[in-house]
Amino acid sequence: MALSGGVPEVKSAVRTVAVLELLAARGDRPARLREISEELGVPRSSMYALLQTLVDHGWVRTDATGSLYGIGIRALLTGTSYLDGDRRVRMVRPYLDEASDASGETIHLARLDGSDVVYLATRESHEYLRTISRVGRRVPAHAGALGKALLAERDDDELPLPDGPLPALTENTHTDRAGLIADLGAVRERGHSIDREETVPGIAGFGFALRYDTPAVDAISCSVPVTRLTAAHEQRIVSVMREIRTKIESLPPPGSREPDWR
């Protein structure tokens, strides 16, 4: 298989990435050699050698018996470097604090990655704690406020959605394209997205695309328990988030020395 520019893929590199992504997706569920080998369609002997190499270099960790594998600490260091080296993330972080203080709720920054959004920063509400809003969390873009805000920035025939039925995270998640497209039309008219317990039961969200790129790839959102969400509070949240978005989009663009990341 050739990559962009006609450069051939390096099979060992592709296999290494696949292993790391598989282990990262499992979170706190370690995998056995057989599971990894079968999932990726790689002979056990080859997979064992690759895993041992990754263990030796800290990208994968193993238990005392050597039979269980999980993501290693080097992956954390790399992820932290990504965030520290991204000017957009550094630029937006203070405004997440401002939005959280003004609304009293949890504020997120996320980036579109294929058909998912990935959380880049979170400011927790002082009123309640949420254990799922961690940096690095991936959520299908169609399933929540952040993703829908970014999908609405694209034409309906260019939406980065998976093939087949859309996966449901809750009973309120859009699972058909027609319903999602109708919702995205409302997002465009309204100027922000609304998530009514589509990602997490009991949690509503309000998403706002950051249009410093075209089409937007980053978005901010406010999450609030539905038990706290009155009409007046919703209006307050939307007002705060619109103001924060305007402030962020008014910031000067990256300097000429900043890489134009793709």
C-alpha positions, 0 to 999 in steps of 0.5 A: 500500500502506498501513502500520500506522495507514493511513499510505500508503507513500512509494514513493521511501523504500521504493525507497531502503531496498530498494537499501540492503538489497540492497547490504548483503546482497551484502557484498564483491560490488559490483553493477552498475546493471543488476543492481540495476535488474533485481533491484528491477524499477526502470527504469535511468534512475530507479535511476541517479538514486537511486544517484547521490543515495545516493553523493552522501550517502555511503550508497552508494559507487562505484568509479573507473569509476562502474560498480560500487556498494556500501554506503557508510560512512553505513550503518556509522555508522547501525548503530553508532548503533543499537548504542550507543543500545540499552540492552539491548546496552550492558547485556549486553556485559560479561556476554559478556566474563564468559562468554567468559572463563569458558568459553574460547569465543566468545559472541554476542548476537543479536536476532530480526528476522523470520525471521532473527537478527542478531548484535549483539555478539560476544566472540571466544575467545582459543583460536581465531579465527572470521571469520564471527561479525561484528556485523550478520551475519544467519542464518536463525533455524531454522538455529542455536542463537540462532534456535532458542532464540528460536523455542522461546519461541513457539507452533509455529503462530506461528513466523516462518518463510519459506514453502516449504522451509527453506534449508540452511546445512549438511547438518545444517540443519533443512529441514522444519518437522516436524523443526524443531518436534520440535527446538524441543520438545526446546529447551523441555524442556532450557531451551536450544538446541543447534546441531550443525554446523547453521550452520557445519561444524565448529562447535557452538553452545548458545543461551539466550533472554533472557526480559526481553521476552515473547516473548524477542527477544534470545538469547546463545550459545556457539560451540565447535569440535566438535574441542574439545567433550567431554562435560565441556566441554559441561556446563561451557559450559551451566553457565556460560551458564545462570549468565550468563543468570540474571545478565542477566535479574536486571538492573533493567528500563530506566528510565521515560525509556527508549523502549519500542522495537518 
